[in-house]
């Protein structure tokens, strides 16, 4: 039975060697690394790791250097002999081959724009060939790179002028969120193209003619329009109860948003100023208790229908009634003592 954890340690060790070789292909000495035996806690894991290194050496990809004397059973260092064979042994193509494949897919997209877009593709391909990320895009992210160059080519053709970000992204890449995902990359590259490296994003968007709108502002109070014929009308009214309550107090319920599905406004119009938010005929109280004795809303509603609490307090408002739960059986306790007890 193969130990997955040991296999991962050995494969990770070989992939790190391959990455070092691909990152600096013109190095004078071959890439090498020392095994970390602290990650091999058992003798079985160590044996499997050694078997993997010996098999890779037999394949001709690496060279294994064993220890001397009392450390002859340990591996001192592993050197890369042939990066191409090492990548084949790991079952994946080399970084230069992957970079060239992605470049062939992106050449038609980059060719649709200005010449500097194709030049940028060549620069990113050179970094991908060294197993490096270019503008936080790797060679494995071919789909994201395609949309990125699609947006760049479209911007170079001045197709973003007069459009907002979502509309432009939909027309260029058939994806409304593509521009937002690549906004920082686009701003960095376009800033260099316009001669202002490191410029703010708003400056770059203004230069290419892209319209940027702020987030919507939700009103909490009535806002009359400045138009002469629309005085008193609401400007994009909010649907929150707080806004509806202020509209009804300031200019009357008729000027507020009174669509048929506006349940909050109908409740405010049908109830008094102190009972707003309360449903007619329901007892508003609080249930305490937890665990398996916690009362449900259905039992509380049934209790409210069976036992009515009289209206107490000034201005006709009801005080909250507290219903403690004891051993699963709710009991009623009034907020204040009855009149006969207070008189005694």
ABEGO torsion letter per residue (X at the ends): XBBAAAAAAAAAAAAAAAAAAAABAABABBBBBBBBAAABABAAAAAAAAAAAAAAAAAGABBBBBBBEAAAABBABBBBABAAAAAAAAGBBBAAAAAAAAAAAAAAAAAABBAAAAAAAAAAAAAAAAGBBBGGBBAABAAAAAAAAAAAAAAAAGAABGBBAAAAAAAAAGBAAAAAAAAAAAAAAAAAAAGBBGBBAAAAAAAAGBBBBBBBBBBABBBBBABAAABGBBBGBBABAAAAAAAAAAAEAAABBBBAABAAAAAAAABBAAABGBBBGBBBBBBBEBEAABBBAAAAAAAAAABBBBBBEBGGBBBBBBBBBBGGBBBBBBABBBAAAAAX
